[in-house]
């Protein structure tokens, strides 16, 4: 007698699970808008971090010239 074939199904990651739920609850346009908004948030954070770093460099430069 042969054993029944075993099917291995990967457990989805948390991100994949959230995207699956998102796709059920939102239309395509809403999903795109939400992702675009999140991308903008991340870009704003990056620019803010760059501004802080530039300010620190300028302050150090002018402090060393005094």
C-alpha positions in Angstrom: 0.0 0.0 0.0 1.3 3.4 -0.9 1.2 6.4 1.4 -0.9 9.3 0.3 1.2 12.2 -1.2 2.0 14.9 1.3 1.3 18.5 0.3 3.6 21.1 1.8 1.9 24.5 1.9 4.0 27.4 3.1 2.7 29.5 5.9 2.3 33.0 4.6 4.3 35.8 6.1 2.6 38.4 8.2 3.0 40.9 5.3 1.5 38.5 2.8 -1.4 37.8 5.1 -2.1 41.6 5.5 -2.0 42.1 1.8 -4.4 39.2 1.3 -6.9 40.8 3.7 -6.3 44.2 2.2 -7.1 42.8 -1.3 -10.4 41.4 0.0 -11.4 44.6 1.8 -10.2 47.3 -0.7 -10.6 47.9 -4.4 -7.4 48.2 -6.5 -7.5 52.0 -6.6 -7.7 52.2 -2.8 -4.9 49.8 -2.4 -2.7 51.8 -4.7 -3.6 55.1 -3.0 -2.8 53.5 0.4 0.6 52.2 -0.8 1.4 55.6 -2.4 0.6 57.3 0.8 2.8 55.0 2.8 5.6 55.5 0.3 5.2 59.3 0.8 5.4 58.9 4.6 8.6 56.9 4.3 10.1 59.4 1.9 9.2 62.3 4.3 10.9 60.5 7.1 14.0 60.0 5.0 14.1 63.7 4.1 13.6 64.7 7.7 16.5 62.5 8.8 18.7 64.0 6.0 17.7 67.5 7.2 18.7 66.7 10.8 22.0 65.3 9.6 22.7 68.3 7.4 21.9 70.7 10.3 24.3 68.7 12.5 27.1 68.9 10.0 26.6 72.7 9.5 26.6 73.3 13.2 29.8 71.3 13.7 31.4 73.2 10.8 30.6 76.6 12.1 31.4 75.7 15.7 34.9 74.6 14.6 35.5 77.9 12.8 34.7 80.0 15.9 
